[in-house]
């Protein structure tokens, strides 16, 4: 007989960005099972709404909002709407991100700037907007980075640079606000099956032996594998974890 999930988030409000698919969706549903009230944010409004409905069916209070995290106005409006609707904000899971793969010498400036705008500037914008509310609640942030931010990822120049920046930024938050009760941690997924990873295309002339650098010791797993770790880090069970970069990569970088 399966045990019921713990109710670690009863009475708490969590905003999940990138909630429409992949790790963001899996995290929203995991938090819903654990009693959180959810504000589901995604650039794809119908996808966010669908996840909010799934979360509601699990017994959670859940609302959806369309938001491009690279837009200052949209991020500030989304966070304000969350607090207006629920009255508080206890946790932020920032999972929104994009991936572009190309030989670095062929990587366009347009693609570089877009990846950094979403993955890195978007992290700054949504964390900055959420910080006053999270400080009031003595809450927690989990930013979804990547093993690409820890180790060279072929054909992922902008992606790796952006995720390395997410790791450094998250550690800054941990140190700057830790004495005020805020915790900020990162997860670094690797070999996780998501729509984003499934859509990635390596260059036609790529040296496929380099793929060994980004493969797990066993096999790829689903986004729920990361969602359970994010839930732990957002919960009071991780009260003594701050500024950590937690790998979820099947031993790829062990």
C-alpha positions in Angstrom: 0.0 0.0 0.0 1.5 3.3 -1.1 2.0 5.9 1.6 0.3 9.3 1.2 2.8 12.1 0.5 3.7 14.4 3.5 1.7 17.6 3.8 4.8 19.8 4.2 3.3 22.8 2.4 -0.1 23.0 4.0 -0.9 26.7 4.5 2.0 27.8 2.2 2.0 29.5 -1.2 4.5 28.7 -3.9 5.0 30.3 -7.2 6.3 28.0 -9.9 7.7 29.4 -13.1 7.9 27.2 -16.2 5.0 25.3 -14.7 3.5 24.4 -18.1 5.8 21.5 -18.8 8.8 19.4 -17.8 10.4 20.0 -14.4 8.1 23.0 -13.6 5.0 21.0 -14.2 6.2 18.0 -12.2 7.1 20.3 -9.3 3.8 22.1 -9.3 2.0 18.7 -9.1 4.3 17.4 -6.4 3.7 20.5 -4.3 0.0 20.2 -4.9 0.1 16.7 -3.5 1.9 18.1 -0.4 -0.8 20.7 0.3 0.7 23.9 -1.3 -1.4 26.7 -2.8 0.1 27.3 -6.2 0.6 30.1 -8.6 1.5 28.5 -12.0 3.4 30.8 -14.3 4.4 30.0 -17.9 4.9 31.8 -21.2 2.3 29.3 -22.6 -0.9 30.4 -20.9 -3.0 27.3 -21.9 -0.3 25.0 -20.6 -0.2 26.9 -17.2 -3.9 26.7 -17.0 -3.9 23.0 -17.7 -1.4 22.4 -14.9 -3.4 24.6 -12.5 -6.5 22.4 -13.2 -4.5 19.3 -12.6 -3.3 20.7 -9.3 -6.8 21.6 -8.3 -8.0 18.1 -9.0 -5.3 17.0 -6.5 -7.0 19.1 -3.9 -4.8 22.2 -4.1 -5.8 25.8 -4.6 -4.1 26.8 -7.9 -4.2 29.7 -10.3 -2.4 30.3 -13.6 -0.8 33.3 -15.2 0.9 33.9 -18.6 4.4 35.4 -18.1 7.6 35.7 -20.1 10.2 35.8 -17.4 12.5 37.9 -19.5 10.0 40.7 -19.3 10.3 43.0 -16.3 6.7 44.2 -16.5 5.3 40.7 -16.9 7.3 39.3 -14.0 6.4 42.1 -11.6 2.7 41.7 -12.6 2.8 38.0 -12.1 4.3 38.2 -8.6 2.0 41.0 -7.6 -1.0 38.9 -8.8 0.1 35.9 -6.8 0.4 37.9 -3.6 -2.9 39.7 -4.3 -4.7 36.4 -4.8 -3.2 34.4 -1.9 -2.0 37.1 0.5 1.5 35.8 0.8 4.4 34.0 -0.8 6.4 31.3 0.9 8.3 29.7 -1.9 9.6 30.2 -5.4 10.5 27.4 -7.8 12.0 29.1 -10.9 12.1 26.4 -13.6 11.5 28.5 -16.7 14.2 28.1 -19.3 15.1 27.5 -22.9 17.9 25.6 -24.7 19.7 26.3 -27.9 22.5 24.1 -29.2 25.0 25.0 -31.9 28.7 25.0 -32.7 30.0 28.0 -30.8 31.5 29.5 -33.9 28.1 29.3 -35.6 26.1 30.5 -32.5 24.1 33.6 -33.4 24.2 36.6 -31.2 20.4 36.7 -31.3 20.2 33.2 -29.9 22.8 33.9 -27.3 21.0 37.0 -26.1 17.6 35.3 -26.0 19.0 32.3 -23.9 20.6 34.6 -21.4 17.5 36.9 -21.3 15.3 34.0 -20.3 17.6 31.8 -18.3 19.7 34.3 -16.5 18.1 37.7 -16.6 14.7 35.9 -16.0 16.1 34.4 -12.8 17.2 37.8 -11.6 13.9 39.4 -12.4 11.6 36.8 -10.8 13.8 36.4 -7.7 14.1 40.2 -7.3 10.3 40.6 -7.5 9.6 37.8 -5.1 12.3 38.7 -2.5 10.3 41.2 -0.4 7.5 38.7 0.1 9.8 35.7 0.7 11.7 37.7 3.3 8.5 38.5 5.1 7.6 34.8 5.1 11.2 33.6 5.8 10.7 31.5 2.8 12.8 29.7 0.2 13.9 29.8 -3.4 14.9 26.9 -5.6 16.3 27.9 -9.0 16.6 25.2 -11.7 20.2 25.4 -13.0 21.8 22.5 -14.9 24.9 20.2 -14.9 25.8 22.4 -17.9 26.6 25.1 -15.4 29.1 22.8 -13.6 30.8 21.1 -16.5 31.5 21.9 -20.1 28.5 21.0 -22.3 29.4 20.8 -26.0 27.2 22.9 -28.3 25.6 24.7 -25.3 27.6 27.9 -25.1 24.8 30.2 -24.1 22.9 27.6 -22.1 26.0 26.6 -20.0 26.9 30.3 -19.5 23.4 31.1 -18.4 23.2 28.2 -16.0 26.6 28.9 -14.5 25.3 32.4 -13.9 22.2 31.0 -12.2 24.4 29.0 -9.8 26.5 32.1 -8.9 23.5 34.3 -8.5 21.7 31.8 -6.2 24.7 31.5 -3.9 24.8 35.3 -3.7 21.1 35.3 -2.6 21.9 32.6 0.0 24.8 34.7 1.5 23.1 38.1 1.3 19.8 37.1 2.8 20.6 34.0 4.9 20.7 35.9 8.2 17.2 37.3 7.4 15.7 33.8 7.2 15.7 33.3 3.4 17.2 30.1 1.9 18.2 29.9 -1.8 19.4 26.7 -3.4 19.8 25.3 -6.9 19.2 22.0 -8.5 21.4 20.8 -11.4 19.5 18.3 -13.5 21.2 16.1 -16.0 19.7 13.5 -18.4 16.1 14.3 -17.5 13.5 13.6 -20.1 11.5 16.8 -20.8 10.0 18.5 -23.8 12.9 20.9 -23.9 15.6 18.2 -23.9 13.6 16.1 -26.4 13.6 19.1 -28.8 17.3 19.8 -28.6 19.2 19.2 -31.9 22.9 18.9 -31.9 24.8 20.1 -35.0 25.0 17.7 -38.0 28.8 17.6 -37.9 29.0 17.1 -34.1 31.5 14.7 -32.6 29.1 12.2 -31.0 31.8 10.9 -28.7 31.4 14.1 -26.8 27.8 13.0 -25.9 29.4 10.7 -23.3 30.1 13.8 -21.2 26.4 14.3 -20.7 25.1 10.8 -20.1 24.2 9.2 -16.7 25.6 6.0 -15.4 22.3 4.3 -15.6 19.6 5.9 -17.8 17.6 9.1 -18.3 14.7 9.7 -15.9 11.6 11.8 -15.8 11.1 15.3 -14.4 9.4 13.9 -11.2 12.9 12.8 -10.2 13.9 16.5 -9.9 10.5 17.6 -8.5 10.9 15.6 -5.4 14.3 17.2 -4.7 12.9 20.7 -5.3 10.1 19.9 -2.9 12.6 18.9 -0.2 14.7 22.0 -0.7 11.6 24.3 -0.5 10.4 22.5 2.7 11.4 23.0 6.3 13.0 19.6 6.1 15.9 21.4 4.4 16.1 24.2 7.0 19.9 23.8 7.2 20.5 23.8 3.5 21.4 27.1 2.0 23.5 28.1 -1.0 23.7 24.4 -2.2 23.9 23.2 -5.8 22.3 19.8 -5.8 23.0 17.5 -8.7 20.2 15.2 -10.0 22.1 13.6 -12.8 22.4 9.8 -12.3 26.0 10.0 -11.3 27.1 11.7 -14.5 29.5 14.0 -12.6 30.4 11.8 -9.7 
